[in-house]
Amino acid sequence: MNSTQKSTIGFFLILFAVLYFGFDTKPSDHGLIEKSRALKMSTTDVSILKREARNTLSNAQKGKVEILNAQLNSAPDTLEKVRFLKELSGAWYEFGFPSIAGSYAEDIATIENSDEAWGITATTYALGIRNSKSEKEGKFCKEKALSAFDIAISLNSKELRHQVNKAVTLADHPDEDNPMKGILQLLDLNKQNPDNVSVINQLAKLGMKTNQLDKALERLQRALSIESENIMSNCLMADLLMRRNESAAAEEYINKCKSLKE
């Protein structure tokens, strides 16, 4: 597998992460411009993160980045530019820097201006929060992720996935002044969309984190009654039953979790 293929795979790993993780009208163009402007103003600058990251790269990795940047700078048209931005995003993700991968995904989203592209940007930055190497980088990724989620939601209010992923990000990385914000958003989404399995799964997952196992069990039973082949529901149920020391009952879901992943 050559380096271009690896970079491409890296970018699509980011896309896969999006899949794993309202508003009634589309806002004005002015509103989107303001959100985009806010996205560019954060606690640090990505150039600082790039400079710090480069010091940790191998010579081969540095060479790859330099070649891709040269190709990007000489790209003859927008289509080629997007291609090299995707390769750079994938490369930095492969190197273990989702914060920098997110910056290239953001460049793509600025060009394409689709909710899918902004969703990829947001979830890539969200991955950078938990994988950040410093408090500065973590804050940078969180600010960028939440702003990008807002743009994705603004562009497509009917795609619930962006709202769910934003709420999960806030629940996993709560604001100091409003630690319940993400959980309350998920509960509100569940109230508005009681049959949405993705929302139910996330609430069950949070319940397991806080050791509310009985409530989590109820939610997973509900999720599986709606969508019996859902991978996340079955895998979470397997984990939950094992934590409840119900290994015999868990066996069915362990096997199903494995088979659905294959």
Disulfide bonds with the S-S distance in Angstrom:
Cys235-Cys257 1.91
